[in-house]
Amino acid sequence: MGIPHFLAIPYPIPGHVNPLMQLSHLLSKHGCKITFLNTDYIHKRTNNNISISDKNNLKNEPTTINFVTLPDGLEPEDDRSDHKKVIFSIKRNMPLMLPKVIEEVNDLDVENKISCIIATFNMGWALEVGVNLGIKGVLLWTASATSLACCYRIPQLIHNGTIDSQGFPTKAQEIQLSPNMPMMNTTNFPWRAHDKILFDHIVQEMSTVELGHWWLCNTTHNLEHATFSISPKILSIGPLMSNEINNSSFWQEDTTCLDWLDQHPPQSVIYVSFGSLAVMDQNQFNELALGLDLVNKPFLWIVRPSNDNKVNYVYPDEFVGTKGKIVGWGPQKKILNHPSVACFVSHCGWNSTIEGVYCGVPFLCWPFSGDQFVNKSYICDVWKVGVELNKDENGLTSREEIKEKVEELLGDQGIQERSLKLKKLTLDNIVEEGHSSKNLKNFINWAK
Ligand SMILES: O=c1ccn([C@@H]2O[C@H](COP(=O)(O)OP(=O)(O)O[C@H]3O[C@H](CO)[C@@H](O)[C@H](O)[C@H]3O)[C@@H](O)[C@H]2O)c(=O)[nH]1
């Protein structure tokens, strides 16, 4: 048996590239060889964002991660926040080019040819290419196992009339996907954007990813224990929280916020971040800014630049902001792990969810789209480590709501205690004999 050589292929957004990069680092530490395939566009973008000190460090570090790239088929000026465009362009172009890349990589190291493909969702075509070349494959699912279970169950949900063929719930109701799983509302299914073309894509992609022998999930047994019975393919390997240099950041990280956090007492700072995709309108932005002013606590707020790096938002005239620090992009895991952070105002993307849980930080949930509503239900109703921010009759989360909920959250001793307990249970998965550690070892042995 040789060393497993993995070809890692993420869909080109941070929510997929980051966890696959972390898994790659972990596999590399276990002696595996990794070839990481980014689109040209993303490779250029993430490479520009490695800080000078990290670049120097990278040179000294022996790494078994080798990078290769392929074009996504779009023009440089095309809008890559249009996911339909990106998904279909990739599906049209990359499958034809992948065999050549594999051949070239294998020619460079004939002793250790690519033995397994790890693709994230939307990149299931890579598993098909692998099957044709006799290379085995797995899916890395980057959202919760419960979201995966929802997608896996689409055919049954259509069959039993819970949703129609376009993914719309036939009525709002509480259902259980399988016995022992928490009740979930049919309006919270992760494909809630209700786009027929994207829904059909999900259905097709779910049948393609059946080619993956395992569906690796960045989750843990304690967080979603009842979900694993949905399919024997689901394997928890999380939380993926490697401390390696972040060589996959889409924006330059502003690390001055860590020094700023150092100057604040323990559990005093409200951390506000909505991941890499969520966009709010200017009215909502104003309410958030003024809400943070109203709260009697310092805040660290990530106001992400748009993809073309032009600032989108205008701060309202009344905004004071002197209690806070605003940065464009920060080292989120280090921020969440900082003792000064008291709570996390989050859009509940899965990576943010698992990072917050790992750090034992209570949540103020502000879901925007997709799987974030399912995640919010787990945070507030299942694990009970957060509260939800509600919207008023105009569809806005008001400044008063923000102030009230921050105070409610920080005054809730039960939530603080449960967050720390959940942290411990979650970390137990990655100790030597922990559930996720064992799963990872078994997976590597399978890949040999
Ligand atoms: O200043 C920041 C802000 C965020 N992050 C990182 O960016 C990632 C954000 O990921 P996530 O919280 O999952 O949010 P999205 O970027 O919105 O992720 C998309 O992909 C996820 C995984 O599939 C889904 O759960 C989300 O709903 C979807 O929007 C996390 O690792 C954060 O640590 C930083 O490094 N610095």
The ligand as an ORCA input file, in Angstrom:
! r2SCAN-3c Opt
* xyz 0 1
  O     -13.758     38.182      8.259
  C     -13.979     36.994      8.029
  C     -15.270     36.460      7.859
  C     -15.399     35.116      7.602
  N     -14.304     34.334      7.494
  C     -14.428     32.897      7.205
  O     -15.281     32.715      6.088
  C     -15.966     31.492      6.224
  C     -17.432     31.778      5.970
  O     -18.105     30.563      5.806
  P     -19.633     30.371      6.231
  O     -19.847     30.839      7.590
  O     -20.005     28.969      5.960
  O     -20.415     31.388      5.324
  P     -20.509     31.612      3.715
  O     -19.256     32.181      3.242
  O     -21.730     32.422      3.532
  O     -20.703     30.114      3.163
  C     -21.512     29.517      2.164
  O     -21.153     28.119      2.259
  C     -21.486     27.493      3.508
  C     -20.951     26.067      3.464
  O     -21.488     25.333      2.427
  C     -22.982     27.560      3.758
  O     -23.300     26.982      5.002
  C     -23.426     29.034      3.721
  O     -24.822     29.150      3.924
  C     -23.028     29.638      2.383
  O     -23.428     31.004      2.319
  C     -15.708     30.975      7.636
  O     -14.779     29.918      7.590
  C     -15.087     32.159      8.339
  O     -14.118     31.820      9.308
  C     -13.042     34.834      7.670
  O     -12.035     34.113      7.574
  N     -12.918     36.170      7.928
*
